[in-house]
Amino acid sequence: MEKLQTPAYRPSFSSHTVLVTGGAAGIGRCLTLSFAQAGAQVIFADRDQAAGEETLAILAEQGLLAHFIQADLSDQTQIEQLARQTVSLAPAGLHVLIHNAAIANAHTAQVFGADPAAFDQVLAVNLAAPFHLTRLLKASLIQTGGCVINLASTRAFQSEPQSEGYAASKGGIVALTHALALSLGEHGIRVNAIAPGWIDTTEWQKGRPDPAIWPEEEHHQHPAGRIGRPADIAAACFFLASPDAGFITGQTLVIDGGMTRKMIYR
């Protein structure tokens, strides 16, 4: 199988510990692999045991190691356990906390849905879990002067019908980002967010499927000329986690190939 594409520019994170939630598939798998390639001690959490083990196998193929922790972030007890295990694995402190885990189907919780609990479930995983995990790991981040990176979405700023739960959770992440940046800034912790647009994660999913082949018009509708890749998000995380981003906090970086700047008329 062809090697998965990670960022071309790879700074050194050899003295860093990085925690990635939702790190076993999709963008999260790319983040796990990218930071491991950059020399970091990577801890990644995911509810999918099989996907986690497959990610460890991919790392092993490249001579890399990471720590996988199975955790369902809709469960407060499991969030607390994840925090304790992270502190145990990083006694000198956590350098980078990336909140990537999410219920990603935008239509899971919507105004015409039949299950009233779906909205609460989406917010529990996508919004409440990042807050609680940051709260529990703030002392570990303070040890290193670390940073937090939240994965939002362009759906925080624009919507399609019947996507209320996901949109609300990602809009909440944007607000949570600047609120945490102010609360934690006096303790030396920066907090930023990334809002991806259309990122093709096909070959990064469990089962290691072949890359998708999209019609050219799907690429060309983006001002950048192509659909996004998980490596685009990993590269941004590299930058936001680096000393070069030391004057950036409370911000949301949109990575969408220019689509949210494109006016469409019919």
Buried (B, 14 or more C-beta within 10 A) or exposed (E): EEEBBBBEEBBEBEEBBBBBBBBBBBBBBBBBBBBBBBBBBBBBBBBBEEBBEBBBEBBEEEEBEBBBBBBBBBBEEBBBBBBEBBBEBBEEBBBBBBBBBBBBEBBBBBEEBEEEEBBEBBBBBBBBBBBBBBEBBBEBBBBBBBBBBBBBBBBBBEBEEBBBBBBBBBBBBBBBBBEBBEBBEEEEBBBBBBBBBBBBBEBBBBEEEEEEEEEEEEBEBBEBEBBBBBBBBBBBBBBBBBEEBEEBBBBBBBBBBEBEEEEEEE
